[in-house]
Amino acid sequence: MKAVESSIKKLTDIMTELGQKFGAEKAFRDWCALYALAIANTVAVKGSNTWARREEEFKRIMKTYDSIEPFARMSAHLVEAFEAEPFFDHLGRIYMELFGGNKNLGQCFTPYGLSQAVAQIGCADDITPEFRTLNDCACGGGALLIAACEAYHKKGVNYQTYLKIEAADLDILCVHMCYIQLFLLGARATVYHRNTLTMQTYDRYDTPMSVLWPMTLGMTPHDPVQRSLFEVQA
């Protein structure tokens, strides 16, 4: 726990330093966006419209800053936090403690302790030979999904292959936070930027595991049964 707090403090110290010039919340949002865009484009088709759009967005954000180095260090400290305590909503905690959430959207993230209790109840007898799809249509930072991964892990189940996670949120920051954390857990997940009430979808982020896992089973993007697993936006 001491190592986690040290890593989170180092991360927020860098963010506070950036905030003196750009605003701490803006620096946090931009960092999450840059991190998520960089991950997502590792599994996008190079040269596709989606890949090009994300590259342009990455460059647009970086025009505000002198160097990417502070963001790289923040990312490294987040990885350190996950190495010390992998099952926790670190980004959600930072966002709520420092900025209090998005008041316009009425955000109030589920505390991780409550997420653990819900996950333990929901996953208690939910072990089958086939993989499960887990959906959170208002995912926030991904606390409930992370807790579900933890619950299965404690039961000796490999959540990376057992769970197919689908998540969505209207706030793009939440999409980025949830996506980053599920990526760091090695989860097989797709996170949608979506208005769940209208089902209007603006974007999707596939974790590397969600793209690579079908290939380990010998599936290909040309298999019509599995094509949705490899779906790439044009």
C-alpha positions in Angstrom: 0.0 0.0 0.0 2.9 2.3 0.8 4.3 1.8 -2.8 0.9 2.6 -4.3 0.6 5.8 -2.4 4.1 6.8 -3.4 3.4 6.2 -7.1 0.1 8.0 -7.0 1.7 11.0 -5.2 4.5 11.2 -7.8 1.9 11.1 -10.6 -0.3 13.8 -9.0 2.8 16.0 -8.3 3.7 16.0 -12.0 0.0 16.8 -12.8 0.0 19.6 -10.3 3.2 21.0 -11.8 1.6 20.9 -15.3 -1.5 22.5 -13.8 0.3 25.6 -12.8 0.5 26.5 -16.5 -2.4 24.6 -18.1 -4.8 23.7 -15.3 -4.5 20.4 -13.4 -7.8 19.0 -14.6 -7.0 19.8 -18.2 -3.6 18.1 -17.8 -5.3 15.1 -16.4 -7.8 14.9 -19.2 -5.2 15.4 -21.8 -2.9 12.8 -20.3 -5.7 10.2 -20.3 -6.6 11.0 -23.9 -3.0 10.7 -25.1 -2.5 7.4 -23.2 -5.8 5.9 -24.5 -5.1 7.1 -28.1 -1.6 5.7 -28.1 -2.8 2.3 -26.8 -5.8 2.1 -29.2 -3.7 2.8 -32.3 -1.4 -0.1 -31.6 -4.3 -2.4 -32.7 -5.9 -0.2 -35.3 -5.2 -0.7 -39.0 -2.4 1.7 -39.8 -3.6 4.1 -42.5 -7.3 3.5 -41.8 -9.6 6.5 -41.1 -9.8 5.6 -37.4 -6.0 5.3 -37.1 -5.5 8.7 -38.9 -8.2 10.5 -36.8 -6.6 9.3 -33.6 -3.1 10.3 -34.8 -4.4 13.8 -35.6 -6.1 14.1 -32.2 -2.9 13.0 -30.5 -1.0 15.7 -32.3 -3.6 18.4 -31.6 -3.5 17.8 -27.9 0.3 17.8 -27.9 0.5 21.2 -29.5 -0.5 22.7 -26.2 2.5 21.2 -24.4 6.3 21.7 -24.7 7.1 18.0 -24.2 5.5 14.6 -23.8 8.1 13.6 -21.1 5.8 14.6 -18.1 3.0 12.5 -19.5 5.4 9.6 -20.0 6.4 9.8 -16.4 2.8 10.0 -15.2 2.1 6.8 -17.2 5.1 5.1 -15.7 3.9 5.9 -12.1 0.4 4.6 -13.0 2.0 1.3 -14.1 3.9 1.2 -10.8 0.6 1.7 -8.9 -1.0 -1.2 -10.8 2.1 -3.4 -10.2 1.7 -2.8 -6.5 -2.1 -3.0 -6.4 -3.5 -4.3 -9.7 -7.1 -4.5 -8.6 -8.2 -0.9 -7.8 -9.7 2.1 -9.6 -6.7 4.3 -9.3 -7.7 6.8 -12.0 -11.2 7.1 -10.6 -9.9 7.7 -7.2 -7.6 10.5 -8.5 -10.3 12.1 -10.5 -12.9 12.1 -7.7 -10.5 13.2 -4.9 -8.9 16.0 -6.9 -11.7 17.2 -9.1 -14.9 15.8 -7.7 -16.2 14.4 -11.0 -18.3 16.1 -13.7 -21.1 17.9 -11.9 -23.0 18.5 -15.2 -23.3 14.8 -15.7 -24.1 14.1 -12.0 -21.0 11.9 -11.7 -20.4 10.0 -8.4 -18.2 7.0 -8.9 -18.8 3.8 -7.1 -16.3 3.4 -4.2 -14.1 0.4 -4.9 -15.0 -1.3 -1.7 -18.7 -1.3 -2.7 -17.6 -2.5 -6.2 -15.9 -5.4 -4.6 -19.0 -6.4 -2.6 -21.2 -6.2 -5.7 -18.7 -8.2 -7.8 -18.3 -10.9 -5.1 -22.1 -11.3 -5.0 -22.6 -11.3 -8.7 -19.7 -13.7 -9.5 -20.3 -16.1 -6.6 -21.7 -19.0 -8.6 -21.1 -17.7 -12.1 -18.4 -20.1 -13.3 -19.2 -21.9 -16.5 -17.1 -23.7 -19.1 -17.7 -20.9 -21.6 -16.5 -17.3 -21.4 -18.9 -14.7 -20.0 -19.7 -11.3 -21.4 -19.7 -8.5 -18.8 -21.3 -5.2 -19.5 -21.3 -1.8 -17.7 -23.2 0.8 -19.6 -22.1 3.7 -17.3 -18.6 2.6 -16.5 -16.9 5.6 -15.0 -13.3 4.7 -14.3 -14.2 1.0 -14.5 -14.4 0.2 -10.8 -17.1 -2.5 -11.1 -15.3 -4.1 -14.0 -12.0 -4.1 -12.2 -13.6 -5.6 -9.1 -15.2 -8.3 -11.3 -11.8 -9.2 -12.7 -10.5 -9.4 -9.1 -13.4 -11.6 -8.0 -12.7 -14.1 -10.7 -9.0 -13.9 -10.1 -9.5 -14.8 -6.5 -11.5 -17.9 -7.6 -8.6 -19.0 -9.7 -10.3 -18.1 -13.0 -8.2 -16.4 -15.7 -10.4 -13.3 -16.2 -8.3 -12.3 -19.3 -9.7 -15.2 -21.3 -12.9 -15.9 -19.3 -14.4 -12.4 -19.5 -15.4 -10.5 -22.6 -15.9 -7.0 -21.2 -18.1 -4.3 -22.8 -18.2 -0.9 -21.3 -19.7 2.5 -22.2 -19.9 6.0 -20.9 -21.1 9.4 -22.2 -18.0 11.2 -20.7 -15.0 10.7 -23.0 -12.7 11.1 -19.9 -14.4 8.1 -18.3 -14.0 6.1 -21.5 -10.3 6.9 -21.5 -9.8 6.1 -17.8 -11.7 2.8 -18.0 -9.9 1.8 -21.2 -6.5 2.5 -19.8 -7.1 0.6 -16.6 -8.6 -2.5 -18.4 -5.6 -2.4 -20.7 -3.2 -2.4 -17.8 -5.1 -5.4 -16.4 -4.7 -7.2 -19.7 -8.5 -7.5 -19.9 -10.3 -8.5 -23.1 -12.5 -5.4 -23.4 -14.2 -2.9 -25.7 -15.0 0.5 -24.3 -17.6 2.6 -26.1 -18.0 6.4 -26.1 -21.8 6.2 -26.1 -25.0 7.8 -24.9 -26.5 4.7 -23.3 -30.0 6.2 -23.3 -30.2 6.8 -27.0 -27.5 4.2 -27.9 -25.8 6.8 -30.1 -22.2 5.6 -30.3 -19.4 8.1 -31.1 -16.3 5.9 -30.8 -14.9 2.6 -29.6 -11.7 1.5 -28.0 -10.6 -2.1 -28.2 -7.9 -3.4 -25.8 -5.0 -5.3 -27.4 -6.1 -8.4 -25.7 -9.6 -8.2 -27.3 -7.9 -8.2 -30.7 -5.1 -10.7 -30.0 -7.0 -13.3 -28.0 -9.1 -14.6 -31.0 -5.9 -15.1 -32.9 -4.6 -17.5 -30.3 -7.6 -19.7 -31.0 -6.8 -19.7 -34.7 -9.5 -17.3 -35.7 -9.0 -14.7 -38.4 -10.8 -11.4 -39.4 -12.0 -13.3 -42.5 -14.0 -15.8 -40.5 -17.6 -14.5 -40.8 -18.5 -16.0 -37.4 -15.7 -14.1 -35.6 -15.6 -11.0 -37.8 -17.2 -8.8 -35.0 -14.2 -9.6 -32.8 -11.9 -8.0 -35.3 -14.2 -5.1 -36.3 -12.2 -2.1 -37.4 -13.9 1.3 -38.0 -13.4 2.7 -41.4 
